[in-house]
Amino acid sequence: MIIHSPKKRGIVLLELILALTIFSLVIVALAHSLQSSVEAATIQQQEQLIQEQMRSLLEWVRIDPKDPERIKSLDLENKVKLTPLLLPLEFKNKKGIDIKNLYTLKIEALIPTPTTNLLRSIQITVYVP
């Protein structure tokens, strides 16, 4: 039979407490990392959805950009505001003649976040005969 001194038992208890502390710190770090990954994936998924909605609105407005009913802001269910803008372009050809009926169609998305508002945009050039 092995007899352990009280001093040896105290060291074993201290080692056990230290090991549990290190283990709990590793678990907390892993949980934080997992939470950050889930938040990043959620934000990425939301931005992908917003990009799809922006492209859809862009095509919808591109069909008839001069129709004032089509060019209006949309508020989405996730508090994102899509704003289409039809901006005239001024170009001249090599002879110095103005090229008319060219516009930049730009869709801006204002995305509210807890810390700030993000602004995303896409644009194309359209010719309106």
Buried (B, 14 or more C-beta within 10 A) or exposed (E): EEEEEEEEEEEEEEEEEEEEEEEEEEEEEEEEEEEEEEEEEEEEEBBEEBBEBBEEBBEEBBEEBEEEEBBEEBEEEEEBBBBBBBEEEEEEEEEEEEEEEBBEBBBBBBBEEEEEEBEBEBEBEBEBE
